[in-house]
Amino acid sequence: MITVAATAAAAAGLVLGGAVPVLAAGQVAASAQGYVVFDVANDGPCGGLLQSAQVTAAGPADVSVYIENQQSGKTCTGWLERSVNKGKNWTVVSPKIAVPSAGVVTWAKSADYADGPGRVARACVRSGSGATVCGAAMGLRASAARDAGTAVPVSYVRRQASTSGSVFCTGRLSSTTAGKTAATSVHAYVGDFAASAACTGVLESSANGGKTWQVVSGLAAPASHKSAAVQTAAYGPGFPDGKGRLARVCITAAGKSTCTRGW
């Protein structure tokens, strides 16, 4: 999968169909917070990304952790820690989020927590009952802005599509349940590994077997101008997707577009 594995590779110094419709008049594109990824807590197929909402200098001084379980066979638990004395002591500031191992890649995201001068944060994970693995610490500059970013519950990756070329962008469709039920919601994720060009994406829904599609939300992973950044990411809002409906994610980067298959 693109997230933990590719981000870990990028952190080590590596860089890793169909037309996308424009939102029509009357359609509302739900806003999606963008994040910049700085470090990885990696324990094989169990990993956590340390994310900041401060994509630009004026952005919110908030941090969060993304946890991914790449079918490890064990529960992958991740959380966010903070230090106010330059890493001498650490305090857990987020819930310890348990992401199960399933037949597909599973993941979750914590809520956003205030950071800024005098504080540093790091992501930590634990595979099963194994040892805790934590990433490097990160601190942010002061900001009066506050992000409204929220936690994303355990989600199951259903479909994925990526663009190729100089701008590597990936879009994922995930569901909140293991199978389609009356309570299932789907949401889109966009990941951008380029430093100069943003990826954009839309979540689409179909009620007629994929004959026609309706755009239900839009999101973008903004290009980052931070030299230490590994990637940027954006998480879209949930949309009801029970039995009888299909969903897909379409992405565009550097003029190239592609869509996932419907699910």
C-alpha positions in Angstrom: 0.0 0.0 0.0 1.0 3.6 -0.5 0.9 5.0 2.9 3.2 3.5 5.5 5.5 1.6 3.2 5.9 4.3 0.6 6.2 7.0 3.2 8.9 5.1 5.0 10.8 4.7 1.8 10.5 8.4 1.1 11.7 9.2 4.5 14.7 7.2 3.8 15.4 9.4 0.8 13.4 7.7 -2.0 10.7 9.3 -4.0 8.3 7.3 -5.0 -9.4 5.5 -15.2 -11.2 8.0 -16.6 -11.8 11.7 -16.7 -12.5 13.4 -13.4 -15.6 15.6 -13.6 -15.8 19.1 -12.3 -18.3 19.9 -9.5 -21.5 21.0 -11.2 -23.5 24.0 -10.1 -25.4 23.3 -7.0 -23.1 20.6 -5.8 -21.3 21.2 -2.6 -17.7 20.1 -2.2 -17.2 19.3 1.5 -14.0 20.8 2.9 -11.2 18.5 3.8 -8.2 19.3 5.9 -4.8 18.9 4.4 -1.9 17.4 6.3 1.9 17.2 5.8 3.7 14.0 6.9 7.0 14.4 8.6 8.0 11.0 10.1 7.0 7.3 10.4 6.9 5.0 13.3 7.3 1.7 11.4 7.1 -1.8 12.7 6.9 -3.8 9.4 3.2 -4.0 8.3 2.2 -1.9 11.3 3.0 1.8 11.0 2.0 5.2 12.1 2.5 8.6 10.4 3.1 11.8 12.3 1.1 14.4 10.6 0.8 18.2 10.9 -2.0 20.5 9.8 0.6 23.2 9.4 1.2 22.7 5.7 2.0 26.3 5.3 3.6 28.7 7.8 0.2 30.2 8.6 -1.4 26.8 9.1 -2.8 25.4 12.3 -0.2 24.2 14.9 -1.9 20.8 15.2 -0.6 17.3 15.0 -2.3 13.8 14.6 -1.3 10.2 14.0 -2.4 8.0 11.1 -2.2 4.2 11.9 -2.1 1.5 9.2 -2.3 -2.3 9.4 -1.1 -4.0 6.2 -2.7 -7.4 7.0 -0.1 -8.1 9.6 -2.1 -10.8 11.3 -2.0 -8.8 14.5 -3.8 -5.8 15.9 -1.8 -2.6 15.1 -2.2 0.0 17.9 -1.1 3.5 17.4 -1.1 6.8 19.4 0.4 10.3 19.7 2.8 11.4 22.3 3.9 14.8 23.4 7.0 16.2 25.3 7.3 19.6 26.9 11.0 19.2 27.9 12.6 18.5 24.5 12.0 14.7 24.5 13.2 13.9 28.0 9.8 12.7 29.1 6.7 11.8 27.0 3.0 11.8 27.7 0.3 10.0 25.7 -2.1 12.6 24.4 -4.4 10.6 22.1 -6.4 7.4 22.6 -4.5 4.2 21.8 -6.3 3.3 18.6 -6.5 -0.4 17.8 -6.6 -1.2 14.1 -7.5 -4.8 13.3 -5.8 -7.1 10.8 -8.3 -8.0 8.0 -8.3 -9.3 4.5 -7.6 -5.8 3.3 -5.5 -3.0 4.5 -7.1 -1.2 7.5 -6.3 2.2 9.0 -7.5 5.0 11.3 -6.6 8.6 12.2 -6.6 10.3 15.5 -8.1 13.7 16.2 -5.9 16.8 15.9 -4.0 18.1 19.0 -2.4 21.4 19.6 1.3 21.6 19.2 3.6 24.6 18.8 6.6 26.2 20.6 7.7 24.5 23.8 6.2 21.2 22.6 7.2 18.3 20.4 5.2 15.3 19.3 5.9 11.8 17.9 3.9 8.9 16.6 4.1 5.5 18.3 2.8 2.0 17.3 2.7 -1.5 18.7 2.1 -4.7 16.7 0.1 -7.2 18.8 1.7 -7.4 22.2 5.2 -6.5 20.9 7.5 -3.7 21.8 6.5 -0.1 21.2 8.1 1.7 18.3 8.2 5.5 18.1 9.2 7.8 15.3 11.2 11.0 15.5 9.9 14.1 17.3 8.6 17.2 15.6 7.8 20.7 16.8 5.8 23.4 15.1 5.9 27.2 14.9 3.2 29.2 16.7 -0.1 29.7 15.0 -3.4 31.5 16.0 -5.3 29.2 13.6 -7.0 26.1 14.9 -7.9 23.1 12.8 -11.3 21.5 12.9 -9.9 18.1 11.9 -11.5 15.1 13.6 -10.7 11.5 14.1 -11.4 8.9 11.4 -12.6 5.6 12.7 -11.2 2.2 11.7 -11.6 2.0 7.9 -11.2 -0.8 5.3 -9.4 0.0 2.0 -11.6 -1.1 -0.9 -10.1 0.5 -4.0 -7.0 2.4 -4.9 -5.7 4.3 -8.0 -2.5 6.2 -8.7 -1.1 8.6 -11.3 2.3 8.1 -12.7 5.1 10.4 -13.9 6.8 13.2 -12.1 3.9 13.8 -9.8 2.9 10.7 -7.9 -0.6 11.0 -6.5 -2.7 8.2 -5.0 -6.4 8.0 -4.2 -8.1 5.5 -2.0 -11.7 4.5 -1.3 -12.3 3.2 2.2 -15.4 2.0 4.0 -16.3 2.1 7.7 -17.5 -1.5 7.9 -16.1 -4.9 6.8 -18.9 -5.4 4.4 -21.7 -3.3 2.9 -24.6 -2.8 5.4 -27.3 -0.2 5.9 -24.8 1.6 8.2 -21.8 1.7 5.8 -20.1 5.0 5.0 -17.3 5.5 2.5 -14.7 8.3 2.3 -11.8 9.3 0.1 -8.1 9.8 0.8 -5.6 11.6 -1.4 -1.9 11.3 -0.9 0.7 13.5 -2.7 4.4 12.6 -2.9 5.3 15.7 -5.0 6.8 18.9 -3.5 5.5 21.2 -6.2 2.1 20.1 -7.5 -1.1 19.3 -5.6 -3.3 16.3 -6.1 -7.0 16.7 -6.2 -9.7 14.1 -5.8 -13.5 13.6 -5.7 -15.7 10.9 -4.1 -18.4 9.7 -6.4 -21.5 7.6 -5.8 -23.7 5.6 -8.2 -27.2 4.2 -7.6 -27.5 2.5 -11.0 -24.6 0.1 -11.1 -22.1 2.6 -12.3 -24.0 3.8 -15.4 -23.9 7.3 -14.0 -21.9 8.9 -11.2 -22.6 11.8 -8.9 -19.8 13.8 -7.2 -20.5 13.9 -3.5 -17.4 15.5 -2.1 -14.1 17.0 -3.2 -10.7 17.1 -1.5 -7.1 18.0 -2.2 -3.7 17.1 -0.9 -1.8 20.5 -1.2 1.7 20.6 -2.3 4.1 21.1 0.6 6.9 23.7 0.6 8.5 22.2 3.6 11.9 20.6 2.7 11.6 18.0 5.5 8.1 16.8 4.4 7.7 13.3 3.2 4.2 13.7 1.7 0.9 15.5 2.0 -2.5 14.0 2.6 -6.1 14.9 2.7 -9.1 13.0 4.2 -12.6 13.4 2.9 -15.9 13.3 4.8 -18.0 10.2 5.1 -20.9 9.5 2.7 -23.6 6.8 3.2 -23.0 3.8 0.9 -25.3 0.9 1.7 -26.3 -2.1 -0.4 -27.4 -1.1 -3.9 -24.9 1.7 -4.3 -21.4 1.9 -5.7 -18.7 4.4 -4.8 -15.3 5.3 -6.4 -12.6 7.9 -6.0 -11.2 9.9 -8.9 -7.9 11.8 -8.7 -6.0 14.4 -10.9 -2.4 15.4 -10.7 -0.3 17.3 -13.3 -3.0 17.0 -15.8 -3.4 13.2 -15.5 -6.6 11.7 -14.1 -7.7 8.3 -13.1 -10.5 6.6 -11.1 -10.7 3.6 -8.9 -13.1 0.8 -9.8 -16.5 1.0 -8.2 -17.2 -0.7 -4.9 
